[in-house]
Amino acid sequence: MEFLSAARSFFELQWSKVLDMFDNDEKSVFVIGTSMVLFLSFCAINSFFMVLDLSGKPKFLHRYKIQKDKNIPVDASRYIQCCRVSLTNELLSCLMIWLLYPIMRESGMSCQNRLPPIWRLPIDFYAFLIVVEIMFYYSHRFFHLPWIYKYIHKKHHEWIAPISLAASYAHPVEHLVSNFFPLIVGPILMGSHLSIVWIWLAMSQISTCLNHSDYHFPFQSSPQFHDYHHIKFNECYGVTGWLDNFHKTSVQFKESIYCKRHVTFYGLTPITERFPSKHKKEN
């Protein structure tokens, strides 16, 4: 108990320092602070992949590529276009944070000095995940309807073999409906403390970029599920797989080698060598 009390005091001290950075101005913490978390976490993870995607180096990491014959290296002009669209969408998310500030405050979200009890973190995260799965799955399937696909979602699927930066490469309508709102609606519904929300947003940004990276590294949460969606288009619409199981939109995936590889692995042996395919193009 003494350890937990000391840990809580330590983190509350760090949070107080964060509030001091914004002169304890609540609106600045909510709007500027949250925008910084969103934007900087996106840029941080993509800084690593930018070097790998544009230079194709270090070559030893190619062992962990999912679609091994694609985008090594990425065409520079195509990458710049992706960067322009993705960063514009990330700035759009920051604008939405500013517009949603009154709603966030009205919902009970706070940034007070006293941090919430530790048990709120897993409860809030589980609620966030349910909201994301529901909102992302159904909006994603909606954007795959033929009459709207060519106008909205087709842009994102220009990347059959995706790159991390392409996580936000989308029509602005899709970015808001399928990317931004699923992340922020959960915290609003739960009235979460901003410290929990920042952890959630940073982890979500990093996870989404990893799921689009087309690399499956050791210790990494598997990106095989969403990568399969980019390959096949008509399966694996969700994030967790819960609703895909319910609606039977992952039947082909479960019968494929990609499903066997859809695990977190530990060690340097690539997942493609742990679960080799009989078909060369799947290796």
C-alpha positions as CSV (number, residue, x, y, z in Angstrom):
1,M,0.0,0.0,0.0
2,E,2.9,2.3,0.8
3,F,4.3,1.7,-2.7
4,L,1.0,2.4,-4.4
5,S,0.6,5.6,-2.4
6,A,4.1,6.7,-3.3
7,A,3.5,5.9,-7.0
8,R,0.3,7.9,-7.0
9,S,2.0,10.9,-5.4
10,F,4.8,10.6,-8.0
11,F,2.4,10.6,-10.9
12,E,0.2,13.4,-9.5
13,L,3.4,15.5,-9.2
14,Q,4.2,14.8,-12.8
15,W,0.6,15.7,-13.8
16,S,0.9,18.9,-11.9
17,K,4.0,19.8,-13.9
18,V,2.0,19.2,-17.1
19,L,-0.7,21.6,-15.8
20,D,1.9,24.2,-14.9
21,M,3.1,24.1,-18.5
22,F,-0.2,25.4,-19.5
23,D,-0.5,27.9,-16.6
24,N,-3.3,25.7,-15.2
25,D,-5.6,27.0,-17.9
26,E,-8.2,24.3,-18.4
27,K,-9.1,25.1,-22.0
28,S,-5.4,25.1,-23.0
29,V,-4.8,21.7,-21.4
30,F,-7.9,20.2,-23.1
31,V,-7.4,21.8,-26.5
32,I,-3.7,22.4,-27.0
33,G,-2.5,19.5,-24.8
34,T,-4.8,16.9,-26.4
35,S,-3.9,18.2,-29.9
36,M,-0.2,17.8,-29.1
37,V,-0.7,14.3,-27.9
38,L,-2.6,13.3,-31.0
39,F,-0.2,15.0,-33.4
40,L,3.1,14.2,-31.8
41,S,2.3,10.5,-31.2
42,F,1.4,10.2,-34.9
43,C,4.6,11.9,-36.0
44,A,6.8,10.0,-33.5
45,I,5.9,6.5,-34.7
46,N,6.0,7.6,-38.4
47,S,9.5,9.2,-38.0
48,F,10.8,5.7,-37.5
49,F,8.9,4.2,-40.5
50,M,9.7,7.2,-42.7
51,V,13.4,6.2,-42.7
52,L,12.5,2.5,-43.3
53,D,10.0,3.2,-46.0
54,L,11.9,5.8,-48.0
55,S,15.4,4.3,-47.8
56,G,14.5,0.6,-47.6
57,K,17.1,0.4,-44.8
58,P,18.0,-1.3,-42.6
59,K,17.6,-4.3,-44.9
60,F,17.5,-6.8,-42.1
61,L,14.0,-5.5,-41.1
62,H,12.6,-6.6,-44.4
63,R,12.4,-10.1,-42.9
64,Y,9.4,-8.8,-41.0
65,K,7.5,-7.4,-44.0
66,I,4.1,-8.9,-44.5
67,Q,3.7,-8.2,-48.2
68,K,7.4,-8.7,-49.0
69,D,7.5,-7.6,-52.6
70,K,5.6,-4.3,-52.1
71,N,6.9,-0.7,-51.3
72,I,10.6,-1.4,-50.8
73,P,11.3,1.4,-50.9
74,V,8.2,3.5,-51.2
75,D,8.1,5.9,-54.2
76,A,9.1,9.3,-52.9
77,S,6.4,11.3,-54.7
78,R,3.7,8.9,-53.5
79,Y,5.0,9.2,-50.0
80,I,5.0,13.0,-50.1
81,Q,1.3,12.9,-51.3
82,C,0.4,10.5,-48.5
83,C,2.2,12.8,-46.0
84,R,0.3,15.8,-47.2
85,V,-3.1,14.2,-46.9
86,S,-2.4,12.4,-43.6
87,L,-0.9,15.5,-41.8
88,T,-3.9,17.6,-43.0
89,N,-6.2,15.0,-41.5
90,E,-4.3,15.0,-38.2
91,L,-4.6,18.8,-38.1
92,L,-8.3,18.4,-38.8
93,S,-8.5,16.2,-35.7
94,C,-6.9,19.0,-33.7
95,L,-9.5,21.5,-34.9
96,M,-12.2,19.1,-33.9
97,I,-10.8,18.9,-30.3
98,W,-11.2,22.7,-30.1
99,L,-14.7,22.5,-31.4
100,L,-15.6,19.6,-29.0
101,Y,-14.1,21.3,-25.9
102,P,-17.5,22.5,-24.5
103,I,-19.0,19.0,-25.0
104,M,-16.0,17.3,-23.3
105,R,-16.3,19.6,-20.3
106,E,-20.1,19.1,-20.1
107,S,-19.6,15.3,-20.1
108,G,-17.6,15.4,-16.9
109,M,-14.1,15.1,-18.4
110,S,-11.6,16.9,-16.2
111,C,-7.9,17.6,-15.9
112,Q,-7.9,18.3,-12.1
113,N,-4.7,17.8,-10.1
114,R,-5.9,14.7,-8.4
115,L,-5.6,11.7,-10.6
116,P,-8.4,9.1,-10.8
117,P,-8.0,5.8,-9.0
118,I,-6.0,3.2,-10.9
119,W,-9.0,0.9,-11.4
120,R,-10.5,3.6,-13.7
121,L,-7.8,3.0,-16.3
122,P,-8.8,-0.6,-17.4
123,I,-12.5,0.1,-17.0
124,D,-12.3,3.2,-19.2
125,F,-10.0,1.5,-21.7
126,Y,-12.4,-1.4,-22.1
127,A,-15.3,1.0,-22.7
128,F,-13.3,2.9,-25.2
129,L,-12.5,-0.3,-27.1
130,I,-16.1,-1.3,-27.3
131,V,-17.0,2.1,-28.7
132,V,-14.2,2.0,-31.2
133,E,-15.2,-1.5,-32.4
134,I,-18.8,-0.5,-32.9
135,M,-18.2,2.9,-34.5
136,F,-15.3,1.8,-36.7
137,Y,-16.8,-1.5,-37.9
138,Y,-20.2,-0.1,-39.0
139,S,-18.8,3.1,-40.5
140,H,-16.1,1.1,-42.2
141,R,-18.7,-1.3,-43.7
142,F,-20.8,1.7,-44.7
143,F,-18.0,3.2,-46.6
144,H,-17.5,-0.1,-48.5
145,L,-21.0,0.1,-49.9
146,P,-20.5,0.4,-53.7
147,W,-22.5,3.6,-54.2
148,I,-20.3,5.5,-51.7
149,Y,-17.0,3.6,-51.8
150,K,-15.6,5.3,-55.0
151,Y,-16.3,8.8,-53.5
152,I,-14.9,8.3,-50.0
153,H,-13.1,5.1,-49.0
154,K,-11.4,4.3,-52.3
155,K,-8.8,6.9,-51.4
156,H,-7.6,4.9,-48.4
157,H,-7.5,1.7,-50.4
158,E,-5.1,3.1,-52.9
159,W,-2.6,1.5,-50.5
160,I,-3.1,-2.2,-51.1
161,A,0.2,-2.7,-49.3
162,P,-0.2,0.0,-46.6
163,I,2.5,2.0,-44.9
164,S,2.3,3.4,-41.4
165,L,1.7,7.0,-42.6
166,A,-1.3,5.8,-44.6
167,A,-3.2,5.2,-41.3
168,S,-4.6,8.7,-41.8
169,Y,-4.5,8.7,-45.6
170,A,-8.3,9.1,-46.2
171,H,-11.0,11.4,-47.4
172,P,-11.6,14.0,-44.6
173,V,-15.2,12.7,-44.1
174,E,-13.9,9.2,-43.5
175,H,-11.1,10.4,-41.2
176,L,-13.6,12.2,-39.0
177,V,-16.3,9.5,-39.0
178,S,-14.1,6.4,-38.8
179,N,-10.8,7.6,-37.3
180,F,-11.4,10.6,-35.1
181,F,-14.9,10.2,-33.6
182,P,-14.5,6.5,-32.5
183,L,-11.5,7.5,-30.5
184,I,-13.0,10.5,-28.7
185,V,-16.6,9.4,-28.2
186,G,-15.6,6.8,-25.6
187,P,-13.9,9.3,-23.3
188,I,-16.8,11.7,-23.7
189,L,-19.3,9.0,-22.7
190,M,-17.2,7.9,-19.8
191,G,-16.4,11.4,-18.6
192,S,-12.8,10.3,-18.3
193,H,-9.9,12.2,-16.7
194,L,-7.7,13.8,-19.3
195,S,-4.6,11.8,-18.2
196,I,-6.4,8.6,-19.1
197,V,-7.6,10.1,-22.4
198,W,-4.0,11.1,-23.4
199,I,-2.7,7.6,-22.7
200,W,-5.5,6.2,-24.8
201,L,-5.0,8.6,-27.7
202,A,-1.3,8.1,-27.9
203,M,-1.6,4.3,-27.7
204,S,-4.4,4.3,-30.4
205,Q,-2.3,6.5,-32.8
206,I,0.7,4.3,-32.4
207,S,-1.4,1.1,-32.7
208,T,-3.2,2.3,-35.8
209,C,0.1,3.2,-37.5
210,L,1.6,-0.2,-36.7
211,N,-1.4,-1.9,-38.1
212,H,-0.9,-0.1,-41.4
213,S,2.9,-0.5,-41.4
214,D,2.9,-3.8,-43.3
215,Y,5.6,-5.0,-40.8
216,H,5.1,-7.6,-38.1
217,F,7.9,-7.2,-35.6
218,P,8.7,-9.2,-32.5
219,F,6.7,-8.2,-29.4
220,Q,4.3,-6.2,-31.6
221,S,0.6,-6.6,-31.5
222,S,-0.2,-8.4,-34.8
223,P,-1.1,-6.2,-37.8
224,Q,-2.1,-9.2,-39.9
225,F,-5.9,-8.7,-39.5
226,H,-6.0,-5.2,-41.0
227,D,-3.3,-5.9,-43.5
228,Y,-5.5,-8.7,-44.8
229,H,-8.3,-6.2,-45.2
230,H,-6.1,-4.1,-47.5
231,I,-5.3,-7.2,-49.5
232,K,-8.8,-8.6,-49.9
233,F,-11.0,-5.5,-49.3
234,N,-14.2,-7.4,-48.2
235,E,-13.1,-8.9,-44.9
236,C,-11.8,-7.8,-41.5
237,Y,-13.6,-4.5,-41.2
238,G,-13.2,-4.1,-37.4
239,V,-10.4,-3.5,-34.9
240,T,-10.7,-6.3,-32.4
241,G,-12.4,-8.9,-34.6
242,W,-15.5,-9.1,-32.3
243,L,-18.0,-7.8,-34.8
244,D,-16.3,-9.6,-37.7
245,N,-16.9,-12.8,-35.8
246,F,-20.5,-11.8,-35.1
247,H,-21.2,-10.8,-38.8
248,K,-19.1,-13.6,-40.2
249,T,-16.9,-11.1,-42.1
250,S,-13.6,-12.9,-41.3
251,V,-14.4,-16.4,-42.6
252,Q,-11.8,-16.3,-45.3
253,F,-9.2,-14.7,-43.0
254,K,-9.6,-17.6,-40.5
255,E,-8.9,-20.1,-43.2
256,S,-5.8,-18.3,-44.4
257,I,-2.2,-18.4,-43.4
258,Y,-2.6,-14.8,-42.2
259,C,-4.8,-15.9,-39.3
260,K,-2.1,-18.4,-38.1
261,R,0.3,-15.5,-38.2
262,H,-2.1,-13.2,-36.3
263,V,-0.2,-13.5,-33.0
264,T,2.3,-11.6,-31.0
265,F,5.6,-13.5,-31.2
266,Y,8.8,-13.3,-29.2
267,G,12.2,-13.9,-30.7
268,L,13.9,-12.8,-33.9
269,T,12.6,-15.5,-36.2
270,P,10.0,-13.8,-38.5
271,I,6.4,-14.9,-38.3
272,T,6.5,-15.9,-42.0
273,E,9.2,-18.5,-41.1
274,R,7.4,-19.7,-38.0
275,F,4.2,-20.2,-40.2
276,P,5.5,-20.7,-43.8
277,S,2.9,-20.8,-46.6
278,K,2.6,-23.3,-49.4
279,H,2.0,-20.4,-51.7
280,K,5.1,-18.3,-52.4
281,K,3.2,-15.0,-52.8
282,E,2.0,-15.3,-49.2
283,N,5.5,-15.7,-47.8
